[in-house]
Amino acid sequence: MKVKYLRLSKEERKKVKEKYYQTETGKYVKKKLISSLICAIGCLLFSAYLITDAFINNLSTFEKVYGFMILIVGMFLLIAYRKIYVRKINEYVIKNK
């Protein structure tokens, strides 16, 4: 699938996003994307706390690995957020142009 959304200018992207989020599907996708973004940020902050606590207090290796695993999950959620965001808006652009 062509990535027409990324080829648009900054102003056109803004207009397309506004039009897409006016649709019923756009409202639903936006709500789900915001919740996944909040989860990703929460994972990143919590993992940062766990990792710093584990290194400062010389905790076991398991606690350090646990913090890094949560960090990886948070990064995965951020990457997935961006990919889904671009894919959904791109589908809208292709369908309506």
N, CA, C and O atoms as a printed pandas DataFrame, in Angstrom:
     atom_number atom_name residue_name chain_id  residue_number  x_coord  y_coord  z_coord
0              1         N          MET        A               1    0.847   -1.180    0.000
1              2        CA          MET        A               1    0.000    0.000    0.000
2              3         C          MET        A               1    0.889    1.239    0.000
3              4         O          MET        A               1    1.860    1.324    0.752
4              5         N          LYS        A               2    0.552    2.165   -0.828
5              6        CA          LYS        A               2    1.321    3.404   -0.898
6              7         C          LYS        A               2    1.092    4.235    0.356
7              8         O          LYS        A               2    0.012    4.201    0.944
8              9         N          VAL        A               3    2.094    4.966    0.753
9             10        CA          VAL        A               3    2.004    5.807    1.934
10            11         C          VAL        A               3    1.785    7.241    1.475
11            12         O          VAL        A               3    2.704    8.060    1.500
12            13         N          LYS        A               4    0.577    7.530    1.063
13            14        CA          LYS        A               4    0.253    8.863    0.570
14            15         C          LYS        A               4    0.239    9.887    1.690
15            16         O          LYS        A               4    0.572   11.052    1.472
16            17         N          TYR        A               5   -0.140    9.466    2.879
17            18        CA          TYR        A               5   -0.229   10.405    3.996
18            19         C          TYR        A               5    1.122   11.045    4.292
19            20         O          TYR        A               5    1.193   12.247    4.545
20            21         N          LEU        A               6    2.191   10.258    4.264
21            22        CA          LEU        A               6    3.508   10.792    4.582
22            23         C          LEU        A               6    4.050   11.696    3.478
23            24         O          LEU        A               6    4.976   12.472    3.712
24            25         N          ARG        A               7    3.485   11.601    2.285
25            26        CA          ARG        A               7    3.927   12.444    1.178
26            27         C          ARG        A               7    3.210   13.790    1.143
27            28         O          ARG        A               7    3.602   14.679    0.387
28            29         N          LEU        A               8    2.182   13.947    1.939
29            30        CA          LEU        A               8    1.437   15.204    1.955
30            31         C          LEU        A               8    2.231   16.282    2.676
31            32         O          LEU        A               8    3.122   15.990    3.474
32            33         N          SER        A               9    1.893   17.537    2.382
33            34        CA          SER        A               9    2.537   18.639    3.089
34            35         C          SER        A               9    1.969   18.730    4.509
35            36         O          SER        A               9    0.991   18.063    4.845
36            37         N          LYS        A              10    2.586   19.546    5.311
37            38        CA          LYS        A              10    2.188   19.668    6.712
38            39         C          LYS        A              10    0.753   20.161    6.858
39            40         O          LYS        A              10    0.005   19.665    7.701
40            41         N          GLU        A              11    0.374   21.126    6.046
41            42        CA          GLU        A              11   -0.983   21.681    6.108
42            43         C          GLU        A              11   -2.016   20.644    5.649
43            44         O          GLU        A              11   -3.082   20.511    6.248
44            45         N          GLU        A              12   -1.683   19.913    4.577
45            46        CA          GLU        A              12   -2.605   18.894    4.085
46            47         C          GLU        A              12   -2.779   17.774    5.104
47            48         O          GLU        A              12   -3.880   17.248    5.267
48            49         N          ARG        A              13   -1.703   17.407    5.787
49            50        CA          ARG        A              13   -1.797   16.379    6.825
50            51         C          ARG        A              13   -2.765   16.820    7.925
51            52         O          ARG        A              13   -3.594   16.038    8.388
52            53         N          LYS        A              14   -2.646   18.078    8.331
53            54        CA          LYS        A              14   -3.527   18.601    9.376
54            55         C          LYS        A              14   -4.989   18.519    8.955
55            56         O          LYS        A              14   -5.848   18.102    9.732
56            57         N          LYS        A              15   -5.261   18.922    7.715
57            58        CA          LYS        A              15   -6.634   18.893    7.208
58            59         C          LYS        A              15   -7.168   17.471    7.135
59            60         O          LYS        A              15   -8.314   17.215    7.504
60            61         N          VAL        A              16   -6.339   16.544    6.659
61            62        CA          VAL        A              16   -6.763   15.150    6.541
62            63         C          VAL        A              16   -7.041   14.559    7.922
63            64         O          VAL        A              16   -8.029   13.848    8.108
64            65         N          LYS        A              17   -6.168   14.854    8.895
65            66        CA          LYS        A              17   -6.380   14.354   10.257
66            67         C          LYS        A              17   -7.693   14.871   10.830
67            68         O          LYS        A              17   -8.451   14.112   11.434
68            69         N          GLU        A              18   -7.963   16.162   10.642
69            70        CA          GLU        A              18   -9.201   16.744   11.162
70            71         C          GLU        A              18  -10.417   16.096   10.512
71            72         O          GLU        A              18  -11.392   15.781   11.193
72            73         N          LYS        A              19  -10.362   15.896    9.204
73            74        CA          LYS        A              19  -11.485   15.264    8.506
74            75         C          LYS        A              19  -11.669   13.823    8.960
75            76         O          LYS        A              19  -12.794   13.363    9.151
76            77         N          TYR        A              20  -10.549   13.110    9.134
77            78        CA          TYR        A              20  -10.645   11.706    9.544
78            79         C          TYR        A              20  -11.222   11.581   10.954
79            80         O          TYR        A              20  -12.047   10.707   11.216
80            81         N          TYR        A              21  -10.795   12.439   11.839
81            82        CA          TYR        A              21  -11.281   12.354   13.217
82            83         C          TYR        A              21  -12.721   12.847   13.359
83            84         O          TYR        A              21  -13.308   12.706   14.432
84            85         N          GLN        A              22  -13.294   13.414   12.321
85            86        CA          GLN        A              22  -14.712   13.776   12.327
86            87         C          GLN        A              22  -15.593   12.566   12.033
87            88         O          GLN        A              22  -16.772   12.556   12.386
88            89         N          THR        A              23  -15.024   11.542   11.387
89            90        CA          THR        A              23  -15.804   10.349   11.056
90            91         C          THR        A              23  -16.009    9.490   12.297
91            92         O          THR        A              23  -15.322    9.652   13.305
92            93         N          GLU        A              24  -16.964    8.576   12.201
93            94        CA          GLU        A              24  -17.255    7.681   13.325
94            95         C          GLU        A              24  -16.075    6.754   13.609
95            96         O          GLU        A              24  -15.702    6.542   14.763
96            97         N          THR        A              25  -15.498    6.210   12.552
97            98        CA          THR        A              25  -14.334    5.335   12.713
98            99         C          THR        A              25  -13.158    6.107   13.292
99           100         O          THR        A              25  -12.437    5.593   14.148
100          101         N          GLY        A              26  -12.962    7.327   12.834
101          102        CA          GLY        A              26  -11.866    8.155   13.322
102          103         C          GLY        A              26  -11.971    8.449   14.806
103          104         O          GLY        A              26  -10.967    8.447   15.518
104          105         N          LYS        A              27  -13.184    8.701   15.270
105          106        CA          LYS        A              27  -13.385    8.959   16.697
106          107         C          LYS        A              27  -13.029    7.734   17.532
107          108         O          LYS        A              27  -12.402    7.843   18.586
108          109         N          TYR        A              28  -13.442    6.562   17.040
109          110        CA          TYR        A              28  -13.161    5.315   17.757
110          111         C          TYR        A              28  -11.653    5.035   17.774
111          112         O          TYR        A              28  -11.090    4.694   18.815
112          113         N          VAL        A              29  -11.010    5.182   16.616
113          114        CA          VAL        A              29   -9.574    4.922   16.523
114          115         C          VAL        A              29   -8.798    5.897   17.393
115          116         O          VAL        A              29   -7.831    5.508   18.048
116          117         N          LYS        A              30   -9.205    7.151   17.406
117          118        CA          LYS        A              30   -8.509    8.154   18.216
118          119         C          LYS        A              30   -8.590    7.801   19.704
119          120         O          LYS        A              30   -7.609    7.931   20.437
120          121         N          LYS        A              31   -9.761    7.358   20.136
121          122        CA          LYS        A              31   -9.928    6.992   21.541
122          123         C          LYS        A              31   -9.015    5.819   21.904
123          124         O          LYS        A              31   -8.386    5.824   22.962
124          125         N          LYS        A              32   -8.944    4.826   21.035
125          126        CA          LYS        A              32   -8.097    3.658   21.295
126          127         C          LYS        A              32   -6.615    4.008   21.230
127          128         O          LYS        A              32   -5.819    3.496   22.017
128          129         N          LEU        A              33   -6.245    4.878   20.297
129          130        CA          LEU        A              33   -4.846    5.274   20.189
130          131         C          LEU        A              33   -4.391    6.080   21.404
131          132         O          LEU        A              33   -3.262    5.928   21.870
132          133         N          ILE        A              34   -5.267    6.928   21.906
133          134        CA          ILE        A              34   -4.915    7.715   23.093
134          135         C          ILE        A              34   -4.714    6.802   24.297
135          136         O          ILE        A              34   -3.793    7.012   25.086
136          137         N          SER        A              35   -5.566    5.790   24.445
137          138        CA          SER        A              35   -5.403    4.871   25.571
138          139         C          SER        A              35   -4.115    4.064   25.448
139          140         O          SER        A              35   -3.450    3.814   26.453
140          141         N          SER        A              36   -3.753    3.655   24.239
141          142        CA          SER        A              36   -2.496    2.919   24.077
142          143         C          SER        A              36   -1.291    3.834   24.308
143          144         O          SER        A              36   -0.267    3.387   24.825
144          145         N          LEU        A              37   -1.406    5.099   23.934
145          146        CA          LEU        A              37   -0.324    6.046   24.185
146          147         C          LEU        A              37   -0.134    6.270   25.686
147          148         O          LEU        A              37    0.997    6.352   26.166
148          149         N          ILE        A              38   -1.226    6.366   26.415
149          150        CA          ILE        A              38   -1.148    6.531   27.866
150          151         C          ILE        A              38   -0.501    5.311   28.507
151          152         O          ILE        A              38    0.318    5.450   29.416
152          153         N          CYS        A              39   -0.863    4.114   28.042
153          154        CA          CYS        A              39   -0.253    2.883   28.554
154          155         C          CYS        A              39    1.243    2.849   28.249
155          156         O          CYS        A              39    2.042    2.447   29.095
156          157         N          ALA        A              40    1.623    3.271   27.044
157          158        CA          ALA        A              40    3.033    3.267   26.662
158          159         C          ALA        A              40    3.837    4.219   27.533
159          160         O          ALA        A              40    4.921    3.870   28.001
160          161         N          ILE        A              41    3.319    5.405   27.750
161          162        CA          ILE        A              41    4.022    6.378   28.592
162          163         C          ILE        A              41    4.101    5.875   30.031
163          164         O          ILE        A              41    5.124    6.040   30.695
164          165         N          GLY        A              42    3.033    5.268   30.505
165          166        CA          GLY        A              42    3.045    4.686   31.846
166          167         C          GLY        A              42    4.087    3.594   31.984
167          168         O          GLY        A              42    4.801    3.531   32.986
168          169         N          CYS        A              43    4.176    2.733   30.981
169          170        CA          CYS        A              43    5.186    1.665   31.001
170          171         C          CYS        A              43    6.593    2.248   31.018
171          172         O          CYS        A              43    7.455    1.780   31.762
172          173         N          LEU        A              44    6.823    3.260   30.206
173          174        CA          LEU        A              44    8.155    3.858   30.152
174          175         C          LEU        A              44    8.535    4.513   31.476
175          176         O          LEU        A              44    9.663    4.364   31.945
176          177         N          LEU        A              45    7.604    5.229   32.069
177          178        CA          LEU        A              45    7.890    5.883   33.350
178          179         C          LEU        A              45    8.099    4.862   34.465
179          180         O          LEU        A              45    9.014    5.000   35.277
180          181         N          PHE        A              46    7.248    3.836   34.500
181          182        CA          PHE        A              46    7.365    2.810   35.535
182          183         C          PHE        A              46    8.660    2.024   35.379
183          184         O          PHE        A              46    9.314    1.699   36.371
184          185         N          SER        A              47    9.033    1.720   34.143
185          186        CA          SER        A              47   10.275    0.983   33.925
186          187         C          SER        A              47   11.483    1.834   34.305
187          188         O          SER        A              47   12.462    1.317   34.843
188          189         N          ALA        A              48   11.418    3.130   34.031
189          190        CA          ALA        A              48   12.517    4.007   34.434
190          191         C          ALA        A              48   12.668    4.002   35.959
191          192         O          ALA        A              48   13.782    3.970   36.483
192          193         N          TYR        A              49   11.538    4.034   36.657
193          194        CA          TYR        A              49   11.584    3.971   38.116
194          195         C          TYR        A              49   12.170    2.647   38.590
195          196         O          TYR        A              49   13.040    2.630   39.461
196          197         N          LEU        A              50   11.694    1.532   38.019
197          198        CA          LEU        A              50   12.181    0.217   38.439
198          199         C          LEU        A              50   13.671    0.043   38.170
199          200         O          LEU        A              50   14.402   -0.492   39.004
200          201         N          ILE        A              51   14.110    0.493   37.013
201          202        CA          ILE        A              51   15.522    0.328   36.650
202          203         C          ILE        A              51   16.419    1.174   37.556
203          204         O          ILE        A              51   17.446    0.692   38.033
204          205         N          THR        A              52   16.039    2.426   37.792
205          206        CA          THR        A              52   16.869    3.268   38.666
206          207         C          THR        A              52   16.861    2.745   40.095
207          208         O          THR        A              52   17.889    2.768   40.770
208          209         N          ASP        A              53   15.721    2.278   40.555
209          210        CA          ASP        A              53   15.639    1.720   41.907
210          211         C          ASP        A              53   16.483    0.458   42.026
211          212         O          ASP        A              53   17.153    0.246   43.036
212          213         N          ALA        A              54   16.449   -0.372   40.999
213          214        CA          ALA        A              54   17.221   -1.622   41.035
214          215         C          ALA        A              54   18.717   -1.346   41.055
215          216         O          ALA        A              54   19.461   -2.036   41.753
216          217         N          PHE        A              55   19.172   -0.347   40.299
217          218        CA          PHE        A              55   20.605   -0.062   40.270
218          219         C          PHE        A              55   21.062    0.715   41.504
219          220         O          PHE        A              55   22.175    0.505   41.986
220          221         N          ILE        A              56   20.225    1.599   42.016
221          222        CA          ILE        A              56   20.619    2.383   43.194
222          223         C          ILE        A              56   20.709    1.497   44.430
223          224         O          ILE        A              56   21.643    1.621   45.222
224          225         N          ASN        A              57   19.731    0.599   44.595
225          226        CA          ASN        A              57   19.687   -0.244   45.793
226          227         C          ASN        A              57   20.365   -1.592   45.602
227          228         O          ASN        A              57   20.246   -2.458   46.469
228          229         N          ASN        A              58   21.065   -1.796   44.506
229          230        CA          ASN        A              58   21.763   -3.053   44.215
230          231         C          ASN        A              58   20.849   -4.260   44.397
231          232         O          ASN        A              58   21.186   -5.203   45.112
232          233         N          LEU        A              59   19.696   -4.221   43.746
233          234        CA          LEU        A              59   18.759   -5.330   43.827
234          235         C          LEU        A              59   19.212   -6.455   42.906
235          236         O          LEU        A              59   20.210   -6.334   42.197
236          237         N          SER        A              60   18.463   -7.547   42.930
237          238        CA          SER        A              60   18.856   -8.722   42.161
238          239         C          SER        A              60   18.739   -8.473   40.659
239          240         O          SER        A              60   18.160   -7.483   40.211
240          241         N          THR        A              61   19.298   -9.389   39.917
241          242        CA          THR        A              61   19.267   -9.295   38.457
242          243         C          THR        A              61   17.847   -9.386   37.934
243          244         O          THR        A              61   17.520   -8.765   36.923
244          245         N          PHE        A              62   17.003  -10.143   38.602
245          246        CA          PHE        A              62   15.619  -10.296   38.157
246          247         C          PHE        A              62   14.894   -8.958   38.136
247          248         O          PHE        A              62   14.168   -8.670   37.184
248          249         N          GLU        A              63   15.071   -8.141   39.155
249          250        CA          GLU        A              63   14.417   -6.835   39.187
250          251         C          GLU        A              63   14.915   -5.929   38.062
251          252         O          GLU        A              63   14.143   -5.158   37.492
252          253         N          LYS        A              64   16.199   -6.023   37.744
253          254        CA          LYS        A              64   16.744   -5.225   36.640
254          255         C          LYS        A              64   16.168   -5.693   35.305
255          256         O          LYS        A              64   15.774   -4.875   34.474
256          257         N          VAL        A              65   16.122   -7.004   35.102
257          258        CA          VAL        A              65   15.575   -7.564   33.866
258          259         C          VAL        A              65   14.095   -7.240   33.746
259          260         O          VAL        A              65   13.607   -6.936   32.658
260          261         N          TYR        A              66   13.387   -7.304   34.853
261          262        CA          TYR        A              66   11.954   -6.980   34.871
262          263         C          TYR        A              66   11.722   -5.538   34.420
263          264         O          TYR        A              66   10.803   -5.269   33.646
264          265         N          GLY        A              67   12.541   -4.625   34.896
265          266        CA          GLY        A              67   12.430   -3.227   34.480
266          267         C          GLY        A              67   12.709   -3.054   33.000
267          268         O          GLY        A              67   12.013   -2.301   32.318
268          269         N          PHE        A              68   13.730   -3.752   32.495
269          270        CA          PHE        A              68   14.045   -3.656   31.071
270          271         C          PHE        A              68   12.951   -4.289   30.211
271          272         O          PHE        A              68   12.690   -3.815   29.105
272          273         N          MET        A              69   12.311   -5.347   30.700
273          274        CA          MET        A              69   11.217   -5.968   29.947
274          275         C          MET        A              69   10.034   -5.011   29.828
275          276         O          MET        A              69    9.417   -4.918   28.766
276          277         N          ILE        A              70    9.722   -4.316   30.883
277          278        CA          ILE        A              70    8.631   -3.333   30.832
278          279         C          ILE        A              70    9.011   -2.173   29.921
279          280         O          ILE        A              70    8.151   -1.621   29.234
280          281         N          LEU        A              71   10.277   -1.799   29.907
281          282        CA          LEU        A              71   10.756   -0.766   28.993
282          283         C          LEU        A              71   10.557   -1.192   27.531
283          284         O          LEU        A              71   10.137   -0.387   26.700
284          285         N          ILE        A              72   10.856   -2.437   27.227
285          286        CA          ILE        A              72   10.680   -2.948   25.868
286          287         C          ILE        A              72    9.207   -2.953   25.487
287          288         O          ILE        A              72    8.863   -2.608   24.356
288          289         N          VAL        A              73    8.334   -3.337   26.407
289          290        CA          VAL        A              73    6.896   -3.325   26.127
290          291         C          VAL        A              73    6.419   -1.898   25.849
291          292         O          VAL        A              73    5.633   -1.676   24.929
292          293         N          GLY        A              74    6.886   -0.945   26.630
293          294        CA          GLY        A              74    6.515    0.452   26.416
294          295         C          GLY        A              74    6.987    0.975   25.074
295          296         O          GLY        A              74    6.263    1.706   24.398
296          297         N          MET        A              75    8.193    0.607   24.688
297          298        CA          MET        A              75    8.704    1.039   23.384
298          299         C          MET        A              75    7.927    0.375   22.252
299          300         O          MET        A              75    7.651    1.006   21.232
300          301         N          PHE        A              76    7.576   -0.896   22.430
301          302        CA          PHE        A              76    6.768   -1.596   21.432
302          303         C          PHE        A              76    5.414   -0.910   21.274
303          304         O          PHE        A              76    4.936   -0.750   20.150
304          305         N          LEU        A              77    4.796   -0.507   22.363
305          306        CA          LEU        A              77    3.509    0.180   22.293
306          307         C          LEU        A              77    3.629    1.518   21.571
307          308         O          LEU        A              77    2.734    1.886   20.811
308          309         N          LEU        A              78    4.712    2.246   21.794
309          310        CA          LEU        A              78    4.909    3.515   21.092
310          311         C          LEU        A              78    5.083    3.309   19.589
311          312         O          LEU        A              78    4.528    4.057   18.785
312          313         N          ILE        A              79    5.851    2.297   19.220
313          314        CA          ILE        A              79    6.052    2.005   17.798
314          315         C          ILE        A              79    4.746    1.560   17.159
315          316         O          ILE        A              79    4.415    1.985   16.052
316          317         N          ALA        A              80    4.001    0.702   17.855
317          318        CA          ALA        A              80    2.717    0.233   17.323
318          319         C          ALA        A              80    1.729    1.386   17.204
319          320         O          ALA        A              80    0.956    1.442   16.247
320          321         N          TYR        A              81    1.745    2.300   18.161
321          322        CA          TYR        A              81    0.877    3.478   18.111
322          323         C          TYR        A              81    1.116    4.266   16.831
323          324         O          TYR        A              81    0.172    4.631   16.131
324          325         N          ARG        A              82    2.361    4.523   16.535
325          326        CA          ARG        A              82    2.705    5.322   15.357
326          327         C          ARG        A              82    2.335    4.589   14.056
327          328         O          ARG        A              82    1.811    5.195   13.122
328          329         N          LYS        A              83    2.612    3.289   14.010
329          330        CA          LYS        A              83    2.301    2.531   12.796
330          331         C          LYS        A              83    0.800    2.475   12.542
331          332         O          LYS        A              83    0.360    2.652   11.406
332          333         N          ILE        A              84    0.025    2.233   13.566
333          334        CA          ILE        A              84   -1.434    2.156   13.407
334          335         C          ILE        A              84   -1.985    3.521   13.034
335          336         O          ILE        A              84   -2.869    3.621   12.184
336          337         N          TYR        A              85   -1.476    4.567   13.655
337          338        CA          TYR        A              85   -1.901    5.926   13.379
338          339         C          TYR        A              85   -1.697    6.261   11.902
339          340         O          TYR        A              85   -2.619    6.748   11.248
340          341         N          VAL        A              86   -0.514    6.011   11.378
341          342        CA          VAL        A              86   -0.210    6.321    9.983
342          343         C          VAL        A              86   -1.022    5.429    9.050
343          344         O          VAL        A              86   -1.526    5.899    8.030
344          345         N          ARG        A              87   -1.152    4.156    9.383
345          346        CA          ARG        A              87   -1.871    3.233    8.515
346          347         C          ARG        A              87   -3.338    3.601    8.387
347          348         O          ARG        A              87   -3.882    3.582    7.282
348          349         N          LYS        A              88   -3.984    3.931    9.483
349          350        CA          LYS        A              88   -5.409    4.258    9.447
350          351         C          LYS        A              88   -5.669    5.554    8.671
351          352         O          LYS        A              88   -6.597    5.618    7.866
352          353         N          ILE        A              89   -4.870    6.561    8.908
353          354        CA          ILE        A              89   -5.066    7.820    8.185
354          355         C          ILE        A              89   -4.712    7.639    6.709
355          356         O          ILE        A              89   -5.343    8.240    5.840
356          357         N          ASN        A              90   -3.710    6.816    6.426
357          358        CA          ASN        A              90   -3.343    6.544    5.040
358          359         C          ASN        A              90   -4.492    5.836    4.297
359          360         O          ASN        A              90   -4.779    6.152    3.142
360          361         N          GLU        A              91   -5.134    4.892    4.963
361          362        CA          GLU        A              91   -6.282    4.211    4.352
362          363         C          GLU        A              91   -7.391    5.214    4.035
363          364         O          GLU        A              91   -8.037    5.132    2.990
364          365         N          TYR        A              92   -7.598    6.145    4.935
365          366        CA          TYR        A              92   -8.614    7.174    4.722
366          367         C          TYR        A              92   -8.255    8.059    3.533
367          368         O          TYR        A              92   -9.124    8.396    2.729
368          369         N          VAL        A              93   -6.991    8.437    3.415
369          370        CA          VAL        A              93   -6.541    9.284    2.308
370          371         C          VAL        A              93   -6.714    8.563    0.981
371          372         O          VAL        A              93   -7.199    9.151    0.014
372          373         N          ILE        A              94   -6.325    7.302    0.926
373          374        CA          ILE        A              94   -6.445    6.531   -0.316
374          375         C          ILE        A              94   -7.906    6.345   -0.699
375          376         O          ILE        A              94   -8.259    6.429   -1.876
376          377         N          LYS        A              95   -8.741    6.096    0.277
377          378        CA          LYS        A              95  -10.155    5.859   -0.010
378          379         C          LYS        A              95  -10.877    7.119   -0.483
379          380         O          LYS        A              95  -11.779    7.031   -1.317
380          381         N          ASN        A              96  -10.504    8.271    0.025
381          382        CA          ASN        A              96  -11.238    9.510   -0.266
382          383         C          ASN        A              96  -10.577   10.417   -1.290
383          384         O          ASN        A              96  -11.079   11.518   -1.520
384          385         N          LYS        A              97   -9.494   10.020   -1.908
385          386        CA          LYS        A              97   -8.880   10.889   -2.926
386          387         C          LYS        A              97   -8.919   10.251   -4.276
387          388         O          LYS        A              97   -8.448   10.838   -5.250
